[in-house]
Every structure is written in structure tokens, then in C-alpha cells.
Amino acid sequence: MLVHQILKAKGDHPVITVTPDTKIGEVADLLTQRRIGGVVVSKEGNGVDGILSERDIVRALSVRGAVCLTMKTEELMTRNPSCCAPGDEMDAVLQRMTDGRFRHMPVTQDGVLVGIVTIGDVVKARLDELSMEKTALEDMIMGR
């Protein structure tokens, strides 16, 4: 399965982005409102300058306290995050996410942000794939 198939299955939802100067408190509110775990940081709204996850915010709260909520996103974001392309294989993306220990990966094509996949999206796609394989094998065994 390819990344673009995962994006298609997710539906046509815009990727939530923030600018580098967005305050961490605003990002935390956005994550809560949208029920998401991370945002892409983009100066222009169509590229990827960084990524900020709920884990990044929790870590900063633990180390710096509530003062981090007034900091700019660019101060906490992961710069140059690992990205994938629509034509990348799902298994390769899953391996990169597992090896890098991150849960969100922007999808870019020619430097333009076209989507985002999460570890949950990839695991769901893999489980769906395994379910189809199981059904096909059962049908073959049963002569259907």
C-alpha cells in the first residue's frame, strides 16, 4: 500500500498548520479543539518548516513550566522533520516512524505539503490489508 492510498482513505481534510510565531498556548488549544496530536509548522502554509507535537509541549511544560505556553512555536518545533511522498510504501514509512520514534509524518510532493500521516493511520491501513489477506486465504481454502 502507498501513502496516497492512506491519504485517500482518510478523506479530504486539510492539514492543520501554524506559523513559527504562533504561541505554544494557542497550539495547545488548537490540538485540543481539533483532537489531533501534532501540527505542521509552515511560514507560508504550503511548505514544511517544522512539526510540533503534544509530546513536545508536555516535555517543555515539564522542563520549563507554564512559561513555555508564551513561547513561539519555532522555539520548540522539530526542524526539518522527516517527510514522505505520496508514492512511498506504507511499510517503509512505518519503519521510519518506528526507528525515529515519532508519530506524525508530513507528506510532501515537490516541496509542497499535501497531507500528513500518523502512526495510527499506518497501523489501521496495515490491519485493513491483513484482514483482506485473511479473507482471501479463507476463501481459497474453502474453494470460494
C-alpha positions as CSV (number, residue, x, y, z in Angstrom):
1,M,0.0,0.0,0.0
2,L,1.2,3.5,-0.8
3,V,0.9,6.7,1.2
4,H,-1.5,8.3,-1.3
5,Q,-3.9,5.4,-0.6
6,I,-3.8,6.1,3.1
7,L,-4.5,9.8,2.5
8,K,-7.4,8.9,0.2
9,A,-8.9,6.6,2.9
10,K,-8.6,9.4,5.5
11,G,-10.7,11.7,3.3
12,D,-10.2,15.2,2.1
13,H,-9.2,17.0,5.3
14,P,-6.8,20.0,5.2
15,V,-3.6,19.6,7.1
16,I,-3.6,21.8,10.2
17,T,-0.7,24.2,10.1
18,V,0.6,27.0,12.3
19,T,3.2,29.7,11.7
20,P,6.5,29.7,13.5
21,D,5.5,32.7,15.6
22,T,2.3,31.1,16.9
23,K,2.3,30.9,20.7
24,I,2.6,27.4,22.3
25,G,-0.6,28.0,24.3
26,E,-2.5,28.7,21.1
27,V,-1.1,25.5,19.6
28,A,-2.2,23.5,22.7
29,D,-5.7,24.9,22.3
30,L,-5.8,24.0,18.6
31,L,-4.6,20.4,19.4
32,T,-7.4,20.1,21.9
33,Q,-10.1,21.6,19.8
34,R,-9.2,19.5,16.7
35,R,-8.5,16.4,18.7
36,I,-5.1,15.9,17.0
37,G,-1.6,15.2,18.3
38,G,0.6,17.4,16.2
39,V,0.7,20.3,13.7
40,V,2.9,21.2,10.8
41,V,4.7,24.5,11.2
42,S,4.8,26.5,8.0
43,K,5.6,30.1,7.2
44,E,3.6,30.1,4.0
45,G,1.1,27.4,4.8
46,N,2.1,25.1,2.0
47,G,5.7,24.0,3.0
48,V,7.1,22.3,6.0
49,D,9.4,24.3,8.3
50,G,8.9,22.0,11.3
51,I,6.5,20.0,13.3
52,L,5.2,20.4,16.8
53,S,3.5,17.6,18.7
54,E,1.7,17.3,22.0
55,R,4.7,15.4,23.3
56,D,6.9,18.4,22.6
57,I,4.6,20.6,24.6
58,V,4.4,18.2,27.5
59,R,8.2,18.0,27.6
60,A,8.5,21.7,27.6
61,L,6.0,22.1,30.4
62,S,7.9,19.6,32.5
63,V,11.2,21.3,32.0
64,R,10.2,25.0,31.8
65,G,6.8,25.2,33.4
66,A,3.9,27.2,32.3
67,V,6.2,29.9,30.9
68,C,6.6,27.7,27.8
69,L,3.0,28.5,26.8
70,T,4.1,32.0,25.9
71,M,7.0,30.9,23.8
72,K,6.8,30.8,20.0
73,T,6.3,27.5,18.1
74,E,9.7,27.9,16.4
75,E,11.4,27.7,19.8
76,L,10.1,24.1,20.4
77,M,9.3,22.7,17.0
78,T,11.3,19.9,15.4
79,R,13.1,21.5,12.4
80,N,13.4,19.7,9.1
81,P,11.1,16.8,10.2
82,S,11.2,13.5,8.3
83,C,8.7,13.7,5.4
84,C,7.4,11.1,3.0
85,A,5.9,11.3,-0.5
86,P,2.6,10.1,-1.8
87,G,4.3,7.3,-3.7
88,D,6.2,5.9,-0.7
89,E,5.4,2.4,0.5
90,M,3.5,2.2,3.8
91,D,5.9,-0.3,5.3
92,A,8.9,2.0,4.7
93,V,7.0,4.9,6.3
94,L,6.1,2.7,9.3
95,Q,9.7,1.7,9.7
96,R,10.9,5.3,9.6
97,M,8.4,6.3,12.2
98,T,9.3,3.4,14.4
99,D,13.0,3.9,14.1
100,G,12.7,7.7,14.7
101,R,10.2,7.2,17.5
102,F,7.7,9.8,16.1
103,R,4.0,9.6,15.4
104,H,3.3,12.2,12.7
105,M,4.9,12.5,9.2
106,P,4.1,15.3,6.8
107,V,3.5,14.2,3.2
108,T,5.1,16.4,0.6
109,Q,5.2,16.5,-3.2
110,D,7.8,18.7,-4.9
111,G,8.2,20.6,-1.6
112,V,4.5,21.3,-1.1
113,L,2.6,19.9,1.9
114,V,-0.1,17.6,0.6
115,G,-1.1,15.7,3.7
116,I,0.0,14.1,7.0
117,V,0.0,10.5,8.1
118,T,0.1,9.3,11.7
119,I,1.2,6.1,13.2
120,G,-2.5,5.3,13.8
121,D,-3.3,5.8,10.1
122,V,-0.5,3.5,9.0
123,V,-1.4,0.8,11.6
124,K,-5.1,1.0,10.6
125,A,-4.1,0.6,6.9
126,R,-1.9,-2.3,7.7
127,L,-4.6,-4.0,9.7
128,D,-7.1,-3.5,6.9
129,E,-4.6,-5.0,4.5
130,L,-4.1,-8.0,6.7
131,S,-7.9,-8.5,7.1
132,M,-8.2,-8.6,3.3
133,E,-5.4,-11.1,3.0
134,K,-7.0,-13.3,5.7
135,T,-10.4,-13.2,3.9
136,A,-8.7,-14.1,0.6
137,L,-6.9,-17.0,2.1
138,E,-10.0,-18.3,3.8
139,D,-11.9,-18.1,0.5
140,M,-9.1,-20.0,-1.3
141,I,-9.1,-22.7,1.4
142,M,-12.9,-23.0,1.3
143,G,-12.9,-23.1,-2.5
144,R,-15.0,-19.9,-2.8
